[in-house]
Amino acid sequence: MNTRLIDPFKLPTISLSQRKHLPLVCAVYFVLHDNKVVYVGKATVLRQRWDSHHRIKEFKKISGEVRIAWLICDSPELIDELEKSMIARFEPSMNGSKVEYATPRKTIYLEPKTLEALKQRANKEKRTVSNLCNLLIEQEMSEWLEHKEESKQ
């Protein structure tokens, strides 16, 4: 693939606010603003990557329209090389910069049986295990907080 022919502004795009409608594909993606590529990333499953992107708060603070463009990568083993090539070519301002609103990461330890069940469910739902864990914890805590508020009244 000749990466010099890739034009992020001619690829499929969606506005940042519509990111929940991104396709479930392996892709290199471009965050676009004011006719510039401001960030380049990669995702084994594009929509899931945007469920909890580490820079989402920064992207939302950008004034004006922010769009996400993507290039489907049919060969997941090439995605790292393609992303690096696109970063080198476009030199996006947000790649390599400090993440302003970094979400703290936590490590959890699971029983092998639980981990295997998570892997099976994640595979069935076409998610990563990390994404599925994040989703399940957020759903459970949201319900717990709602119940806690209701019991106060």
N, CA, C and O of each residue as an XYZ file, in Angstrom:
612
protein
N       0.835     -1.180      0.000
C       0.000      0.000      0.000
C       0.882      1.245      0.000
O       1.772      1.391      0.837
N       0.626      2.119     -0.928
C       1.371      3.377     -0.987
C       0.691      4.375     -0.055
O      -0.349      4.939     -0.393
N       1.278      4.588      1.110
C       0.657      5.448      2.121
C       0.643      6.916      1.720
O      -0.106      7.703      2.298
N       1.455      7.299      0.741
C       1.458      8.696      0.284
C       0.172      9.065     -0.445
O      -0.152     10.244     -0.594
N      -0.552      8.055     -0.894
C      -1.803      8.309     -1.610
C      -3.006      8.437     -0.671
O      -4.107      8.770     -1.109
N      -2.793      8.171      0.611
C      -3.897      8.230      1.570
C      -4.202      9.685      1.916
O      -3.334     10.423      2.381
N      -5.447     10.079      1.682
C      -5.904     11.430      2.010
C      -7.026     11.303      3.041
O      -8.149     10.946      2.685
N      -6.738     11.591      4.313
C      -7.757     11.440      5.358
C      -9.034     12.234      5.091
O     -10.101     11.872      5.587
N      -8.937     13.317      4.311
C     -10.096     14.155      4.040
C     -10.993     13.579      2.952
O     -12.068     14.114      2.678
N     -10.550     12.488      2.333
C     -11.370     11.811      1.327
C     -11.871     10.451      1.827
O     -12.540      9.717      1.099
N     -11.542     10.134      3.063
C     -11.992      8.878      3.671
C     -13.376      9.076      4.286
O     -13.825     10.209      4.458
N     -14.055      7.965      4.618
C     -15.339      8.118      5.327
C     -15.093      8.859      6.644
O     -14.080      8.635      7.306
N     -16.017      9.734      7.017
C     -15.881     10.470      8.276
C     -17.210     10.519      9.004
O     -18.275     10.283      8.432
N     -17.109     10.833     10.279
C     -18.284     11.018     11.122
C     -17.926     12.081     12.144
O     -16.767     12.185     12.546
N     -18.890     12.863     12.566
C     -18.583     13.891     13.564
C     -18.302     13.221     14.913
O     -18.787     12.125     15.191
N     -17.528     13.886     15.720
C     -17.163     13.363     17.039
C     -18.414     13.027     17.854
O     -18.439     12.018     18.558
N     -19.432     13.851     17.763
C     -20.658     13.620     18.533
C     -21.415     12.369     18.077
O     -22.258     11.858     18.815
N     -21.126     11.875     16.884
C     -21.795     10.687     16.352
C     -20.924      9.432     16.427
O     -21.213      8.439     15.760
N     -19.857      9.471     17.236
C     -18.877      8.384     17.275
C     -19.458      7.020     17.643
O     -18.853      5.994     17.334
N     -20.610      6.991     18.291
C     -21.234      5.708     18.632
C     -21.721      4.972     17.381
O     -22.109      3.806     17.460
N     -21.702      5.642     16.239
C     -22.126      5.038     14.978
C     -20.937      4.606     14.121
O     -21.108      4.239     12.958
N     -19.748      4.650     14.687
C     -18.575      4.190     13.938
C     -18.707      2.695     13.648
O     -19.364      1.979     14.404
N     -18.106      2.225     12.587
C     -18.214      0.797     12.258
C     -17.338     -0.070     13.166
O     -16.388      0.408     13.786
N     -17.678     -1.327     13.223
C     -16.920     -2.313     13.997
C     -15.844     -2.909     13.085
O     -15.965     -4.046     12.628
N     -14.796     -2.130     12.827
C     -13.742     -2.552     11.905
C     -12.366     -2.280     12.511
O     -12.216     -1.449     13.407
N     -11.390     -2.985     12.011
C      -9.995     -2.716     12.340
C      -9.566     -1.550     11.450
O      -9.728     -1.605     10.231
N      -9.020     -0.495     12.058
C      -8.719      0.687     11.253
C      -7.666      1.575     11.887
O      -7.420      1.531     13.092
N      -7.053      2.382     11.035
C      -6.272      3.530     11.477
C      -7.235      4.695     11.352
O      -7.922      4.833     10.340
N      -7.289      5.537     12.379
C      -8.233      6.646     12.339
C      -7.522      7.988     12.468
O      -6.403      8.077     12.974
N      -8.197      9.018     12.000
C      -7.655     10.371     11.971
C      -8.669     11.306     12.624
O      -9.851     11.273     12.282
N      -8.221     12.129     13.551
C      -9.089     13.156     14.118
C      -8.789     14.428     13.333
O      -7.647     14.884     13.276
N      -9.827     14.990     12.732
C      -9.682     16.124     11.825
C     -10.330     17.384     12.410
O     -11.416     17.336     12.990
N      -9.635     18.501     12.240
C     -10.172     19.798     12.674
C      -9.534     20.894     11.836
O      -8.315     20.914     11.662
N     -10.346     21.802     11.318
C      -9.850     22.920     10.515
C      -8.898     22.476      9.399
O      -7.820     23.046      9.235
N      -9.293     21.478      8.650
C      -8.487     20.955      7.540
C      -7.101     20.494      7.961
O      -6.152     20.558      7.180
N      -6.990     20.027      9.205
C      -5.726     19.478      9.702
C      -5.992     18.142     10.369
O      -7.070     17.903     10.914
N      -4.983     17.269     10.315
C      -5.015     16.025     11.065
C      -4.405     16.362     12.426
O      -3.218     16.675     12.517
N      -5.215     16.298     13.478
C      -4.709     16.653     14.807
C      -4.320     15.438     15.633
O      -3.631     15.561     16.645
N      -4.769     14.255     15.194
C      -4.421     13.025     15.922
C      -4.581     11.841     14.988
O      -5.493     11.810     14.162
N      -3.690     10.864     15.121
C      -3.780      9.600     14.385
C      -3.701      8.478     15.408
O      -2.863      8.503     16.310
N      -4.577      7.500     15.262
C      -4.566      6.353     16.160
C      -4.924      5.084     15.418
O      -5.162      5.096     14.211
N      -4.957      4.004     16.150
C      -5.300      2.707     15.558
C      -6.288      2.005     16.476
O      -6.349      2.286     17.673
N      -7.047      1.106     15.911
C      -8.027      0.364     16.689
C      -8.277     -0.994     16.059
O      -8.450     -1.106     14.845
N      -8.295     -2.012     16.883
C      -8.664     -3.323     16.359
C     -10.168     -3.376     16.118
O     -10.637     -4.072     15.218
N     -10.930     -2.621     16.941
C     -12.369     -2.452     16.726
C     -12.655     -0.963     16.940
O     -12.691     -0.486     18.075
N     -12.857     -0.242     15.845
C     -12.933      1.216     15.863
C     -13.980      1.771     16.832
O     -13.667      2.641     17.644
N     -15.201      1.283     16.757
C     -16.254      1.825     17.625
C     -15.908      1.640     19.095
O     -16.129      2.538     19.908
N     -15.374      0.491     19.431
C     -15.018      0.233     20.829
C     -13.895      1.139     21.303
O     -13.881      1.567     22.457
N     -12.966      1.429     20.426
C     -11.870      2.321     20.797
C     -12.419      3.667     21.233
O     -11.892      4.299     22.149
N     -13.470      4.094     20.577
C     -14.049      5.402     20.880
C     -15.049      5.368     22.025
O     -15.523      6.419     22.458
N     -15.381      4.170     22.526
C     -16.241      4.074     23.717
C     -15.556      4.700     24.924
O     -16.214      5.244     25.810
N     -14.229      4.620     24.951
C     -13.502      5.148     26.119
C     -12.128      5.664     25.690
O     -11.108      5.252     26.242
N     -12.105      6.554     24.718
C     -10.840      7.087     24.219
C     -10.171      7.948     25.284
O     -10.830      8.757     25.938
N      -8.868      7.777     25.457
C      -8.156      8.499     26.512
C      -8.058     10.006     26.273
O      -7.710     10.748     27.192
N      -8.355     10.468     25.071
C      -8.299     11.904     24.785
C      -9.673     12.514     24.480
O      -9.752     13.640     23.989
N     -10.735     11.793     24.763
C     -12.066     12.268     24.384
C     -12.381     13.641     24.984
O     -12.978     14.481     24.311
N     -11.995     13.879     26.216
C     -12.278     15.176     26.836
C     -11.545     16.304     26.106
O     -12.076     17.404     25.955
N     -10.330     16.022     25.659
C      -9.576     17.035     24.912
C     -10.229     17.311     23.558
O     -10.350     18.465     23.147
N     -10.646     16.253     22.871
C     -11.289     16.432     21.568
C     -12.584     17.238     21.706
O     -12.889     18.073     20.855
N     -13.342     16.989     22.773
C     -14.600     17.706     22.981
C     -14.375     19.190     23.268
O     -15.260     20.008     23.017
N     -13.214     19.541     23.786
C     -12.930     20.949     24.112
C     -12.513     21.770     22.887
O     -12.478     22.999     22.948
N     -12.202     21.104     21.788
C     -11.796     21.820     20.580
C     -13.006     22.564     20.025
O     -14.068     21.973     19.829
N     -12.844     23.861     19.773
C     -13.966     24.626     19.228
C     -14.092     24.357     17.730
O     -13.094     24.189     17.030
N     -15.312     24.320     17.264
C     -15.549     24.013     15.859
C     -15.783     22.526     15.676
O     -15.785     21.751     16.632
N     -15.978     22.151     14.425
C     -16.297     20.753     14.132
C     -15.060     19.866     14.178
O     -14.023     20.177     13.592
N     -15.198     18.762     14.884
C     -14.161     17.735     14.955
C     -14.758     16.485     14.328
O     -15.865     16.073     14.673
N     -14.012     15.884     13.400
C     -14.496     14.690     12.710
C     -13.496     13.557     12.869
O     -12.305     13.778     13.089
N     -14.005     12.355     12.754
C     -13.170     11.151     12.797
C     -13.250     10.505     11.422
O     -14.335     10.178     10.941
N     -12.102     10.327     10.800
C     -12.024      9.620      9.518
C     -11.328      8.290      9.781
O     -10.573      8.173     10.746
N     -11.561      7.307      8.958
C     -10.911      6.022      9.170
C     -10.558      5.341      7.865
O     -11.203      5.513      6.831
N      -9.487      4.548      7.974
C      -9.008      3.729      6.864
C      -9.028      2.293      7.360
O      -8.272      1.926      8.260
N      -9.891      1.488      6.771
C      -9.990      0.086      7.194
C      -8.686     -0.630      6.888
O      -8.108     -0.471      5.813
N      -8.238     -1.415      7.844
C      -7.003     -2.188      7.692
C      -7.369     -3.666      7.698
O      -7.646     -4.242      8.750
N      -7.369     -4.275      6.516
C      -7.749     -5.683      6.394
C      -6.704     -6.630      6.968
O      -6.984     -7.805      7.201
N      -5.506     -6.119      7.193
C      -4.422     -6.932      7.746
C      -4.015     -6.361      9.102
O      -3.136     -5.501      9.170
N      -4.647     -6.830     10.185
C      -4.356     -6.282     11.511
C      -2.873     -6.304     11.887
O      -2.424     -5.504     12.707
N      -2.121     -7.220     11.286
C      -0.686     -7.280     11.601
C       0.078     -6.081     11.022
O       1.218     -5.831     11.413
N      -0.538     -5.342     10.098
C       0.096     -4.163      9.506
C      -0.336     -2.851     10.155
O       0.183     -1.790      9.808
N      -1.275     -2.913     11.088
C      -1.862     -1.692     11.632
C      -0.841     -0.811     12.367
O      -0.901      0.414     12.264
N       0.089     -1.420     13.102
C       1.100     -0.629     13.822
C       1.965      0.164     12.842
O       2.218      1.353     13.034
N       2.406     -0.515     11.802
C       3.255      0.121     10.787
C       2.507      1.239     10.051
O       3.070      2.299      9.778
N       1.246      0.990      9.739
C       0.436      1.990      9.043
C       0.218      3.221      9.925
O       0.327      4.353      9.454
N      -0.090      2.997     11.201
C      -0.280      4.125     12.119
C       0.998      4.960     12.222
O       0.944      6.186     12.117
N       2.133      4.317     12.423
C       3.416      5.035     12.537
C       3.707      5.842     11.274
O       4.189      6.973     11.347
N       3.412      5.255     10.124
C       3.640      5.933      8.859
C       2.765      7.187      8.735
O       3.223      8.227      8.262
N       1.506      7.075      9.165
C       0.584      8.217      9.090
C       0.978      9.319     10.084
O       0.852     10.504      9.778
N       1.448      8.933     11.253
C       1.909      9.919     12.239
C       3.127     10.658     11.694
O       3.215     11.882     11.797
N       4.060      9.917     11.117
C       5.260     10.542     10.550
C       4.905     11.490      9.406
O       5.505     12.556      9.265
N       3.942     11.102      8.603
C       3.565     11.924      7.448
C       2.818     13.192      7.843
O       3.125     14.272      7.337
N       1.836     13.075      8.746
C       0.982     14.216      9.069
C       1.441     15.018     10.290
O       0.999     16.150     10.486
N       2.317     14.445     11.107
C       2.828     15.099     12.321
C       1.710     15.760     13.127
O       1.756     16.965     13.371
N       0.710     14.984     13.542
C      -0.425     15.566     14.267
C       0.007     16.151     15.614
O       0.816     15.565     16.333
N      -0.548     17.311     15.935
C      -0.131     18.042     17.131
C      -0.422     17.308     18.432
O       0.282     17.517     19.420
N      -1.437     16.457     18.460
C      -1.808     15.814     19.719
C      -1.122     14.465     19.936
O      -1.121     13.953     21.056
N      -0.544     13.886     18.898
C       0.200     12.638     19.090
C       1.490     12.953     19.832
O       2.237     13.851     19.442
N       1.744     12.228     20.880
C       2.973     12.421     21.647
C       2.884     13.521     22.681
O       3.794     13.677     23.496
N       1.796     14.293     22.665
C       1.641     15.344     23.675
C       1.061     14.728     24.948
O       0.471     13.648     24.925
N       1.243     15.437     26.044
C       0.737     14.964     27.329
C      -0.788     14.919     27.290
O      -1.434     15.838     26.788
N      -1.346     13.849     27.822
C      -2.795     13.717     27.905
C      -3.258     14.563     29.089
O      -2.880     14.310     30.233
N      -4.081     15.573     28.799
C      -4.516     16.503     29.840
C      -5.430     15.864     30.871
O      -5.308     16.136     32.066
N      -6.334     15.024     30.422
C      -7.332     14.451     31.321
C      -7.182     12.933     31.361
O      -8.133     12.199     31.090
N      -6.008     12.482     31.695
C      -5.746     11.040     31.678
C      -6.647     10.318     32.679
O      -6.764     10.725     33.835
N      -7.271      9.257     32.220
C      -8.080      8.417     33.083
C      -7.140      7.458     33.800
O      -6.346      6.769     33.159
N      -7.223      7.409     35.123
C      -6.324      6.489     35.828
C      -6.621      5.044     35.453
O      -7.777      4.639     35.331
N      -5.563      4.287     35.275
C      -5.720      2.881     34.923
C      -5.587      2.032     36.177
O      -4.814      2.350     37.081
N      -6.337      0.970     36.219
C      -6.302      0.049     37.345
C      -6.046     -1.356     36.815
O      -6.502     -1.717     35.730
N      -5.322     -2.127     37.581
C      -5.089     -3.523     37.245
C      -5.952     -4.367     38.169
O      -5.975     -4.151     39.380
N      -6.656     -5.321     37.597
C      -7.441     -6.236     38.424
C      -6.971     -7.656     38.161
O      -6.483     -7.978     37.078
N      -7.124     -8.477     39.148
C      -6.742     -9.879     39.039
C      -7.999    -10.721     39.114
O      -8.819    -10.556     40.018
N      -8.144    -11.623     38.158
C      -9.343    -12.443     38.053
C      -8.992    -13.917     38.153
O      -7.896    -14.346     37.790
N      -9.942    -14.670     38.650
C      -9.802    -16.117     38.641
C      -9.745    -16.571     37.181
O     -10.424    -15.986     36.337
N      -8.960    -17.589     36.866
C      -8.849    -18.051     35.471
C     -10.205    -18.351     34.824
O     -10.409    -18.067     33.644
N     -11.121    -18.922     35.594
C     -12.449    -19.249     35.061
C     -13.210    -17.970     34.662
O     -13.875    -17.935     33.627
N     -13.104    -16.940     35.483
C     -13.767    -15.674     35.199
C     -13.144    -15.003     33.975
O     -13.852    -14.478     33.116
N     -11.830    -15.027     33.906
C     -11.137    -14.434     32.770
C     -11.525    -15.140     31.475
O     -11.749    -14.485     30.457
N     -11.607    -16.451     31.503
C     -11.984    -17.205     30.303
C     -13.407    -16.855     29.866
O     -13.679    -16.717     28.674
N     -14.313    -16.713     30.837
C     -15.693    -16.341     30.517
C     -15.738    -14.936     29.914
O     -16.494    -14.689     28.974
N     -14.934    -14.016     30.450
C     -14.863    -12.669     29.892
C     -14.348    -12.697     28.456
O     -14.879    -12.002     27.591
N     -13.328    -13.489     28.205
C     -12.778    -13.607     26.852
C     -13.838    -14.124     25.880
O     -13.969    -13.620     24.764
N     -14.597    -15.143     26.321
C     -15.638    -15.699     25.453
C     -16.719    -14.670     25.149
O     -17.145    -14.530     24.002
N     -17.161    -13.949     26.182
C     -18.205    -12.937     25.978
C     -17.686    -11.797     25.107
O     -18.383    -11.331     24.206
N     -16.460    -11.351     25.377
C     -15.875    -10.268     24.581
C     -15.792    -10.680     23.116
O     -16.123     -9.896     22.227
N     -15.358    -11.885     22.871
C     -15.262    -12.384     21.502
C     -16.635    -12.427     20.843
O     -16.778    -12.033     19.686
N     -17.640    -12.898     21.563
C     -18.999    -12.983     21.032
C     -19.535    -11.596     20.691
O     -20.234    -11.427     19.692
N     -19.208    -10.594     21.526
C     -19.694     -9.228     21.317
C     -18.748     -8.389     20.458
O     -18.973     -7.197     20.252
N     -17.687     -9.027     19.960
C     -16.679     -8.346     19.142
C     -16.096     -7.136     19.876
O     -16.020     -6.034     19.333
N     -15.689     -7.373     21.117
C     -15.073     -6.358     21.963
C     -13.730     -6.872     22.450
O     -13.432     -8.062     22.352
N     -12.931     -5.967     22.971
C     -11.734     -6.402     23.677
C     -12.152     -6.714     25.107
O     -13.186     -6.232     25.572
N     -11.365     -7.506     25.798
C     -11.660     -7.830     27.191
C     -11.647     -6.551     28.028
O     -12.516     -6.355     28.878
N     -10.680     -5.696     27.794
C     -10.577     -4.436     28.525
C     -11.825     -3.579     28.325
O     -12.365     -3.028     29.285
N     -12.274     -3.469     27.096
C     -13.466     -2.672     26.795
C     -14.694     -3.266     27.474
O     -15.502     -2.528     28.038
N     -14.845     -4.579     27.430
C     -15.984     -5.229     28.062
C     -15.956     -5.014     29.573
O     -16.989     -4.719     30.173
N     -14.790     -5.157     30.188
C     -14.673     -4.917     31.640
C     -15.071     -3.491     31.981
O     -15.824     -3.265     32.928
N     -14.578     -2.541     31.225
C     -14.911     -1.141     31.454
C     -16.421     -0.923     31.346
O     -17.015     -0.265     32.200
N     -17.033     -1.465     30.313
C     -18.462     -1.324     30.094
C     -19.262     -1.946     31.243
O     -20.190     -1.323     31.757
N     -18.911     -3.153     31.640
C     -19.642     -3.838     32.715
C     -19.514     -3.105     34.047
O     -20.489     -2.980     34.787
N     -18.330     -2.628     34.346
C     -18.128     -1.902     35.604
C     -18.910     -0.593     35.599
O     -19.556     -0.249     36.589
N     -18.850      0.135     34.485
C     -19.588      1.400     34.413
C     -21.092      1.177     34.524
O     -21.777      1.947     35.198
N     -21.616      0.145     33.881
C     -23.055     -0.146     33.972
C     -23.445     -0.496     35.402
O     -24.432      0.017     35.930
N     -22.673     -1.361     36.013
C     -22.972     -1.803     37.380
C     -22.892     -0.640     38.362
O     -23.757     -0.502     39.228
N     -21.867      0.194     38.238
C     -21.715      1.321     39.159
C     -22.791      2.377     38.934
O     -23.236      3.017     39.886
N     -23.205      2.562     37.712
C     -24.287      3.499     37.420
C     -25.574      3.038     38.098
O     -26.275      3.840     38.714
N     -25.880      1.767     37.987
C     -27.066      1.212     38.646
C     -26.943      1.329     40.159
O     -27.909      1.683     40.835
N     -25.783      1.040     40.685
C     -25.557      1.114     42.126
C     -25.749      2.545     42.625
O     -26.392      2.760     43.652
N     -25.196      3.523     41.907
C     -25.334      4.924     42.298
C     -26.792      5.376     42.247
O     -27.250      6.108     43.125
N     -27.530      4.933     41.204
C     -28.952      5.265     41.115
C     -29.719      4.707     42.311
O     -30.542      5.397     42.912
N     -29.440      3.466     42.641
C     -30.102      2.817     43.781
C     -29.743      3.535     45.084
O     -30.592      3.711     45.957
N     -28.513      3.936     45.202
C     -28.043      4.656     46.394
C     -28.794      5.975     46.546
O     -29.212      6.326     47.649
N     -28.969      6.715     45.435
C     -29.697      7.981     45.450
C     -31.173      7.768     45.801
O     -31.749      8.537     46.571
N     -31.780      6.726     45.237
C     -33.168      6.433     45.507
C     -33.400      6.080     46.967
O     -34.421      6.452     47.546
N     -32.463      5.370     47.558
C     -32.622      4.959     48.965
C     -32.449      6.135     49.929
O     -32.891      6.060     51.075
N     -31.814      7.216     49.482
C     -31.668      8.418     50.320
C     -32.985      9.152     50.446
O     -33.234      9.824     51.448
N     -33.831      9.029     49.436
C     -35.072      9.807     49.407
C     -36.151      9.199     50.260
O     -37.255      9.739     50.338
